[in-house]
Amino acid sequence: MADFHVQIGDTVTFQKTVGESDIYLFAGITGDLSGNHVNDEYMAKSKYGKRIAHGVLMVGFMSTCSTMMIDKSQARTGPIDETPVSLGYDKIRFLGPVFINDTVKLTYTITEIDPVKRQSKSSIEVKNQHGDLVAVGTHILRWVKNPSVAKAAE
């Protein structure tokens, strides 16, 4: 599959310590002000004992990985005549809590390529600093022909 932008097994990683400001900014942007994320007293009484990050914040970090993969592929192949776009995420699961000051490491790996559909699938794992798997998902990335290229082909 050397004629495609990515190859099966291509991997990128992203690592970040989740700060309190990340959670509050995300809550403000999305309007998700659930006590799980912004209320210490409420969460002190829970199984978790303290506030947890939004699961969807981890999906945002997954998106960061897809951008990193696009950048990696373009660095390897040079300018391309297609625009890479996300078709979405499947099988997202939040397997464990992410607390304030946890460091998450995401690993995004190309697992399938469909050169006819011009797309790839990737598996994504999110682990905390203890190596615990806290989230997983699958991402679909498609390369869409640019209009000038499509018209020239007609």
N, C-alpha and C positions, 0 to 999 in steps of 0.2 A: 504494500500500500504506500509506496514511496511517493506517489503523486498527490497525496492528501496532506493537509496542513499539520495534522497531528498523527502520531503513531500509537498503537496499542502499547501501554506501559509508560507513556509519557506521564510525568508526575511533577506537580508543584506543591510546595508547602507554604503555609502562612501561620504565623504564631503571634499571639497578642495577649497581654494581660488585660482582663476585663476590669475596668475601673468603675467607680461609682458614677462618674460623669458620663460614661458610655451608657449606663442604664437610664439615667435621668434624661439625657439628650434623646435617646431612642424613645423613651416614654413620651416625651414632649412632642416629638415629630409624629409619632403614630397615634397618640391619644390613648395608648394602653397604659393607664395609670393603676393597674391592678395592684392590690395590696401585696401580692407575691413579689412585686418588683420595687415598690416604693414605701412600704410600711414595715418598719423594724418591729414594732410591737405586735402586729398581726402575725408576722412570720416567726417571731420568737416562740409562739405557741404551737407552731406547726412541727411536723416531722423533721423539716429541714433546719429549724432553729434560727435561720437567718434568711435574708432576702436572696432571691435567685434572679439571674439574668433572663431576659426574654428569650425563648427558644428561637423566635424569628430573628433575633440579633445574630444567632449562629448561622442562620440562612443567609443573612447579609454578608457574613464572613465567607460563606461558601461562594457567593457571587464575586467576592474579591479574588478567590482562587480561580474562578473561570476567566476573569480578566487577566490574571497572571498567566494562565495557559495560553490565552490569545496572544499576549505579548511575547511569550516564549516561542510560539509557533511563527510569529511574524519576524522575530529576530533570526530564526533559522532559515526561513524561506524568502525573506525580503518582502517588498510591497506585493499585495495581492489584489486581484480583481473581484473580490467578494467581501461582503461585510458580515463578520461573525455576530450572531445574535443568540440570546438564550431562548430556548423553547420552553424552559421551565424545569421544575424539580419534581421528581417522583420519589415515593417511598421515604419521605422525610420522617424520621423518628427521633424523639428526644428521650434518650435512654437514662440520663442522669442529670442532676442539677449542675449549673454553673454558678458559682458564687462570686461576689465581688472579690477581686484580687486573685482569682484563679487565672492561670495562664493556659489558654487553649491553643492546641496545635492542630491545624487542619491539613489533611493530605488528600489531594485531588488527583485521581489517576484515570487516564483514558482506558476504558475497558472494551469499547466496541467502536467500529467505524463503519459507516455506510456511505461509500463514495457516490452512489447513485442519488441518494437523498441529500448528499452533501452535509452529513451530520455525524456527530460523535456522541457517545454516552460515556459518562465518567462516574466512578464511585467516589464518594466523599466520606471521610471519617474525621470526627472531631474528638480529640482526647484532651483531658485535663493534664495538669502537671504531674499527676500521680500515674498517668498512663491509662486511666479509666476512660472507656468509650462513652461519651456523653451525647453524641448525636451522629446520625448517618443520613445519607441521601444519595440519590442518583441525579445527575444533571445531563440535560440534552442541549447540545450546542450545534447550531446550524450555520453554515456559510452560504449566504444569499448572494447570487450574482448581482453585480452593480448594473444599473440600467444601460450604461454605455456599452458594456460588454455584451449584455443580452441583445441589444439592437444590432451590434456588429455581427453577431452570430446568425441573425435571421437572413 
